[in-house]
C-alpha cells in the first residue's frame, strides 16, 4: 500500500445513524492532499452528512476522521483547520467585501490581514470591488467572495456544499472553470458535494459516487463514466442503455453473448465476477445509426424503429424501439450527415470495446430511463 501523504483526509469506518435510518453506512475513504474531490449522489444519499462530519457539525456514530494522521473525530468545529463554503454565501451585509474576506484573519490577530485579504480577492478577480457591500454584487460575485474568505485562511481542507446551486446555468458553468483554476493555483484540498454529475466531472480529479449512505464507486471521471461498476453508477453518471444478456462462451479474450437472440461480443476482461447473466451497457453517444449497406463487421448491431427525434443543437437524440418492446437512446453529433426520420427502420451499431458489463444480480436503478425489466 502506498504511504499516505501528510495532509490526506481519511475516513475510516465512518457511520452516522439516526433513530429511524442510517445516513452514512460504514464508509472508508482517503482524499489525497491537494486534490479536487467530489462527493456525488442524489438527495438523501449521505453526501452532505459526510461533509458535516468532516466539518465537525455532526459527530459520527462510529468510525474515525483524520487529517494528516491527526484524529479530529471528537474535536470542535473551530478547532479544525477546515472551512466550508455554503450555497447561501453567508456574507456579512454590514461589512465591505475586503472586511468580509479578512474576517477570519482579524479574529486570529493576523497583522497583515489587509494584504492577505487583497491577495485572496485578486485570486478570485474581485480586487476592484473591495470597498463595496455584498448587496451591491451579483450572486456569482458574492459566491467568489465567499470562496476568497474561505481560501484566505489556508485550511487543510476546504468543503464546498452545493456552492453553485443558486446560480443560473451559464454562470454555474463559468464558476466551475473558475473553481478548478483557483484550486489548482492555491493547491488546497477541495471536497465538493454535488448532485450534478456534469459539475463533478468538470471539476474533480476524483469522484466518489454515493447512494443510500454507501460508496458505490470511487475513481477519476473517465473511469467512472467508461467503466461503471454498478447499475446505479452507470445511470447516475450519464445515460446508459442496459440490455439483458447471457454469456454463451469465452474464447481468446472475447466473450460471446446472447441478447434477445442476437449474437454479440464484449471483451472477456470486462465480465463481472459471477454467473452468466449480466447487463450489457452502452452509452448513447457510442451507438451509431448505420445504413444496411454499411460494413458492420466487428460491430454489435441491433435493428429497430425510430420512435422519437429530438434536435439538441450540437447533436440529435433518438429513441429506437427494439423488437422486444424496449427503447434505446442514441445521441449523434450534427456533423452534416442526414438525420434519421421518425418511424424509419434503422440498424444500430457499436464497437464491442465501448461496452461495459455488469452483474445482472444487481437491482436495476429505479431512476434509469432505458433499462430493461427483469
Secondary structure per residue as TSV (DSSP state, phi and psi in degrees):
chain	resnum	aa	ss	phi	psi
A	1	X	-	360.0	136.4
A	2	X	-	-67.9	143.7
A	3	X	-	-69.3	136.7
A	4	X	-	-73.1	143.0
A	5	X	-	-67.9	158.4
A	6	X	T	-61.6	-29.1
A	7	X	T	-109.5	17.7
A	8	X	-	-61.2	142.0
A	9	X	E	-92.6	122.2
A	10	X	E	-125.6	123.3
A	11	X	E	-107.8	126.8
A	12	X	E	-124.4	114.1
A	13	X	E	57.5	33.7
A	14	X	E	-75.7	127.2
A	15	X	E	-133.6	141.7
A	16	X	E	-135.5	112.7
A	17	X	E	-113.8	149.3
A	18	X	-	-117.4	-175.3
A	19	X	S	-61.0	-38.7
A	20	X	S	-111.7	-9.7
A	21	X	-	-157.4	165.7
A	22	X	E	-106.3	116.4
A	23	X	E	-80.8	-39.5
A	24	X	E	-131.5	127.7
A	25	X	E	-118.6	89.4
A	26	X	E	54.7	57.9
A	27	X	E	-96.3	141.0
A	28	X	E	-115.3	126.4
A	29	X	E	-153.3	131.2
A	30	X	E	-117.6	121.6
A	31	X	E	-109.0	109.4
A	32	X	-	-62.2	144.1
A	33	X	T	-57.9	135.0
A	34	X	T	80.5	7.9
A	35	X	-	-96.1	161.4
A	36	X	E	-104.1	106.7
A	37	X	E	-114.8	137.0
A	38	X	E	-118.6	133.8
A	39	X	E	-100.1	114.4
A	40	X	E	-118.2	133.6
A	41	X	-	174.6	170.0
A	42	X	-	-73.5	170.1
A	43	X	T	-58.2	136.8
A	44	X	T	83.8	8.1
A	45	X	S	-83.7	-12.0
A	46	X	S	107.8	-0.6
A	47	X	H	-68.4	-42.6
A	48	X	H	-70.5	-35.7
A	49	X	H	-61.8	-40.6
A	50	X	H	-60.3	-45.4
A	51	X	H	-61.0	-43.5
A	52	X	H	-65.4	-32.2
A	53	X	H	-70.5	-37.1
A	54	X	H	-65.1	-37.6
A	55	X	H	-74.4	-16.5
A	56	X	T	90.0	7.0
A	57	X	S	-80.1	-18.6
A	58	X	S	-137.3	152.0
A	59	X	-	-101.7	135.7
A	60	X	-	-63.8	144.6
A	61	X	S	-72.4	-31.8
A	62	X	E	-152.4	160.0
A	63	X	E	96.1	175.3
A	64	X	E	-131.7	154.1
A	65	X	E	-127.2	129.6
A	66	X	E	-137.7	152.3
A	67	X	E	-125.9	121.3
A	68	X	T	59.9	33.7
A	69	X	T	83.9	-4.5
A	70	X	E	-96.9	122.5
A	71	X	E	-71.5	118.3
A	72	X	-	-113.6	11.9
A	73	X	T	-53.8	-41.7
A	74	X	T	-102.6	2.4
A	75	X	S	-78.9	152.6
A	76	X	-	-70.8	155.7
A	77	X	G	-54.4	-41.6
A	78	X	G	-72.8	-13.5
A	79	X	G	-89.1	-6.1
A	80	X	S	-99.2	141.2
A	81	X	S	-87.0	62.5
A	82	X	E	-131.7	130.7
A	83	X	E	-118.2	153.5
A	84	X	E	-126.8	136.6
A	85	X	E	-109.7	119.9
A	86	X	-	-98.2	169.7
A	87	X	T	-68.1	-29.0
A	88	X	T	-94.1	11.5
A	89	X	-	70.4	-50.0
A	90	X	-	56.4	42.3
A	91	X	-	-83.6	154.0
A	92	X	-	-84.6	114.5
A	93	X	T	-66.8	-24.7
A	94	X	T	-85.9	-9.5
A	95	X	S	-101.6	148.3
A	96	X	B	-75.2	174.3
A	97	X	H	-62.6	-43.1
A	98	X	H	-60.8	-42.9
A	99	X	H	-68.6	-34.5
A	100	X	H	-60.4	-47.6
A	101	X	H	-66.3	-35.6
A	102	X	H	-86.0	0.0
A	103	X	H	-54.1	-50.5
A	104	X	H	-66.4	-37.5
A	105	X	H	-63.6	-43.8
A	106	X	H	-65.9	-37.4
A	107	X	H	-65.2	-30.0
A	108	X	T	-87.7	-0.9
A	109	X	T	77.2	25.5
A	110	X	-	-70.6	123.5
A	111	X	T	-70.5	-38.6
A	112	X	T	-98.9	41.6
A	113	X	H	-58.7	-35.0
A	114	X	H	-64.7	-42.7
A	115	X	H	-64.8	-46.7
A	116	X	H	-64.8	-39.4
A	117	X	H	-65.9	-39.9
A	118	X	H	-66.3	-37.1
A	119	X	H	-62.7	-39.4
A	120	X	H	-67.1	-38.2
A	121	X	H	-67.9	-35.8
A	122	X	H	-64.7	-35.8
A	123	X	H	-60.3	-40.3
A	124	X	T	-95.0	11.0
A	125	X	T	60.8	44.3
A	126	X	-	-132.6	21.0
A	127	X	G	-58.9	-28.8
A	128	X	G	-73.3	-9.7
A	129	X	G	-111.7	20.0
A	130	X	T	-56.5	-31.9
A	131	X	T	-96.0	-0.4
A	132	X	S	-82.7	165.3
A	133	X	B	-96.3	154.7
A	134	X	G	-52.8	-37.1
A	135	X	G	-67.4	-14.3
A	136	X	G	-88.2	-2.3
A	137	X	S	-109.0	154.9
A	138	X	-	-71.6	168.8
A	139	X	H	-60.0	-41.6
A	140	X	H	-64.3	-39.2
A	141	X	H	-68.4	-39.5
A	142	X	H	-62.0	-38.2
A	143	X	H	-65.2	-37.6
A	144	X	H	-68.7	-33.9
A	145	X	H	-64.1	-44.4
A	146	X	H	-60.3	-37.9
A	147	X	H	-67.2	-42.8
A	148	X	H	-61.4	-40.4
A	149	X	H	-63.0	-35.1
A	150	X	H	-76.6	-42.7
A	151	X	H	-68.3	-33.3
A	152	X	T	-61.8	-23.8
A	153	X	T	-83.4	-1.4
A	154	X	-	48.0	60.3
A	155	X	-	-71.3	157.9
A	156	X	S	-65.6	-37.1
A	157	X	E	-138.1	132.5
A	158	X	E	-108.5	120.6
A	159	X	E	-98.5	133.1
A	160	X	E	-121.8	110.5
A	161	X	E	-99.5	96.9
A	162	X	S	45.6	51.6
A	163	X	T	-67.4	-19.5
A	164	X	T	-107.0	6.2
A	165	X	T	-63.0	-26.0
A	166	X	T	-90.4	-0.4
A	167	X	S	-95.1	154.4
A	168	X	-	-73.7	167.9
A	169	X	H	-58.7	-47.4
A	170	X	H	-64.1	-44.6
A	171	X	H	-67.5	-35.7
A	172	X	H	-61.8	-41.1
A	173	X	H	-67.8	-37.4
A	174	X	H	-63.1	-41.6
A	175	X	H	-69.5	-29.8
A	176	X	H	-59.5	-44.9
A	177	X	H	-66.5	-39.9
A	178	X	H	-65.0	-43.7
A	179	X	H	-59.9	-43.6
A	180	X	H	-63.7	-41.0
A	181	X	H	-63.6	-45.3
A	182	X	H	-64.0	-44.4
A	183	X	H	-60.6	-40.3
A	184	X	H	-64.8	-38.1
A	185	X	H	-72.7	-42.3
A	186	X	H	-86.2	-23.1
A	187	X	-	72.2	18.2
A	188	X	-	-83.6	161.9
A	189	X	E	-79.7	117.7
A	190	X	E	-105.2	128.9
A	191	X	E	-118.1	112.4
A	192	X	E	-111.8	120.8
A	193	X	E	-95.9	128.8
A	194	X	E	-156.4	155.6
A	195	X	S	-103.3	-0.7
A	196	X	-	-93.9	108.4
A	197	X	H	-61.5	-41.0
A	198	X	H	-63.2	-40.5
A	199	X	H	-61.0	-45.6
A	200	X	H	-63.7	-44.1
A	201	X	H	-72.1	-29.1
A	202	X	H	-69.3	-38.7
A	203	X	H	-103.8	-37.6
A	204	X	-	-82.4	144.7
A	205	X	S	-74.6	-39.3
A	206	X	E	-136.6	141.7
A	207	X	E	-123.1	135.5
A	208	X	E	-109.3	116.9
A	209	X	E	-88.6	123.8
A	210	X	E	-114.8	148.9
A	211	X	E	-158.1	133.5
A	212	X	T	58.4	32.8
A	213	X	T	82.3	0.1
A	214	X	E	-120.6	154.9
A	215	X	E	-80.3	124.5
A	216	X	E	-86.8	-40.2
A	217	X	E	-167.8	144.2
A	218	X	E	-128.0	130.7
A	219	X	E	178.0	180.0
A	220	X	-	-73.8	158.1
A	221	X	H	-54.8	-41.8
A	222	X	H	-62.2	-44.1
A	223	X	H	-66.2	-43.7
A	224	X	H	-62.2	-37.6
A	225	X	H	-76.4	-44.7
A	226	X	H	-80.3	-31.7
A	227	X	S	-132.1	63.0
A	228	X	-	-63.7	150.4
A	229	X	S	-105.9	-0.5
A	230	X	S	-149.1	160.1
A	231	X	H	-64.5	-33.4
A	232	X	H	-64.1	-49.1
A	233	X	H	-62.0	-38.6
A	234	X	H	-63.0	-37.2
A	235	X	H	-93.3	-24.5
A	236	X	H	-80.6	-35.3
A	237	X	S	-94.4	73.3
A	238	X	S	92.1	175.9
A	239	X	-	-86.7	149.8
A	240	X	-	-138.9	141.6
A	241	X	E	-94.5	117.6
A	242	X	E	-114.1	122.9
A	243	X	E	-118.1	135.2
A	244	X	E	-65.0	130.8
A	245	X	E	-142.1	154.7
A	246	X	E	-123.6	132.3
A	247	X	E	-76.3	120.8
A	248	X	E	-101.0	-11.7
A	249	X	E	171.4	161.3
A	250	X	E	-134.1	129.1
A	251	X	E	-150.5	129.5
A	252	X	T	51.9	45.2
A	253	X	T	79.5	6.6
A	254	X	E	-122.1	130.1
A	255	X	E	-97.3	129.4
A	256	X	E	-91.0	136.4
A	257	X	E	-124.3	154.8
A	258	X	E	-115.4	115.9
A	259	X	E	-116.9	96.6
A	260	X	T	52.5	43.9
A	261	X	T	84.5	-1.5
A	262	X	E	-101.6	130.3
A	263	X	E	-78.7	131.5
A	264	X	E	-140.0	171.8
A	265	X	E	-134.8	160.6
A	266	X	E	-152.6	146.9
A	267	X	E	-56.1	131.5
A	268	X	G	-59.4	-29.9
A	269	X	G	-64.8	-20.5
A	270	X	G	-88.6	-5.3
A	271	X	-	-67.2	136.6
A	272	X	-	-75.7	159.2
A	273	X	S	-68.2	143.4
A	274	X	S	131.6	-153.5
A	275	X	-	-82.5	-163.1
A	276	X	S	-87.3	-13.5
A	277	X	E	-87.0	133.0
A	278	X	E	-150.7	169.5
A	279	X	E	-97.2	127.7
A	280	X	E	-97.7	121.7
A	281	X	E	-112.1	143.1
A	282	X	E	-147.4	130.3
A	283	X	-	-72.3	146.3
A	284	X	G	-56.7	-36.0
A	285	X	G	-78.0	-8.9
A	286	X	G	-90.4	-8.4
A	287	X	-	-93.7	139.7
A	288	X	E	-121.5	143.7
A	289	X	E	-87.9	117.6
A	290	X	E	-116.3	151.3
A	291	X	-	-76.9	153.7
A	292	X	T	-60.8	-26.6
A	293	X	T	-84.4	-9.6
A	294	X	S	-69.6	152.7
A	295	X	-	-77.2	109.3
A	296	X	-	-99.5	15.8
A	297	X	T	-57.6	129.8
A	298	X	T	85.7	-5.1
A	299	X	E	-99.6	150.9
A	300	X	E	-81.1	131.6
A	301	X	E	-131.0	150.5
A	302	X	E	-141.9	148.7
A	303	X	E	-108.3	143.0
A	304	X	E	-163.7	-176.3
A	305	X	E	-116.7	133.0
A	306	X	E	-71.0	119.7
A	307	X	E	-108.9	-10.9
A	308	X	E	-158.0	140.9
A	309	X	E	-130.2	120.3
A	310	X	E	-122.8	117.1
A	311	X	E	-81.6	120.6
A	312	X	-	-109.4	7.7
A	313	X	S	97.7	-89.0
A	314	X	S	-75.0	-17.9
A	315	X	E	-145.4	167.0
A	316	X	E	-120.8	133.6
A	317	X	E	-104.6	130.7
A	318	X	E	-115.8	145.7
A	319	X	E	-107.9	129.1
A	320	X	E	-123.9	117.9
A	321	X	E	-79.6	132.8
A	322	X	E	-88.4	160.7
A	323	X	T	-57.8	-27.3
A	324	X	T	-89.7	7.5
A	325	X	S	102.1	-10.2
A	326	X	-	-90.3	160.7
A	327	X	E	-113.9	138.5
A	328	X	E	-105.0	146.9
A	329	X	E	-98.3	134.1
A	330	X	E	-127.4	130.3
A	331	X	E	-120.6	119.1
A	332	X	E	-122.5	135.8
A	333	X	E	-61.8	143.5
A	334	X	-	-84.7	82.2
A	335	X	S	-103.4	15.7
A	336	X	S	100.8	-13.3
A	337	X	S	-74.3	150.4
A	338	X	-	-58.5	141.1
A	339	X	-	-90.5	146.6
A	340	X	-	-68.0	148.7
A	341	X	-	-99.0	149.8
A	342	X	T	-57.8	131.6
A	343	X	T	87.9	-6.4
A	344	X	-	-78.7	150.6
A	345	X	E	-88.9	129.4
A	346	X	E	-133.7	162.4
A	347	X	E	-111.2	128.5
A	348	X	E	-100.3	140.2
A	349	X	E	-141.7	148.2
A	350	X	E	-152.5	155.4
A	351	X	E	-73.4	128.1
A	352	X	G	-54.5	-35.3
A	353	X	G	-66.4	-16.3
A	354	X	G	-85.5	-2.5
A	355	X	-	-85.3	166.1
A	356	X	E	-136.1	157.7
A	357	X	E	-126.4	138.2
A	358	X	E	-129.0	151.6
A	359	X	E	-62.1	124.5
A	360	X	T	-73.3	-9.4
A	361	X	T	-77.1	-12.8
A	362	X	S	-66.0	147.1
A	363	X	-	-70.0	133.6
A	364	X	-	-68.2	135.5
A	365	X	-	-63.9	126.1
A	366	X	T	-63.7	-22.6
A	367	X	T	-87.7	-1.5
A	368	X	-	-70.7	137.4
A	369	X	S	-87.5	-30.8
A	370	X	S	-133.3	71.6
A	371	X	B	-132.3	142.1
A	372	X	-	-75.6	154.9
A	373	X	-	-69.9	155.7
A	374	X	-	-60.5	360.0
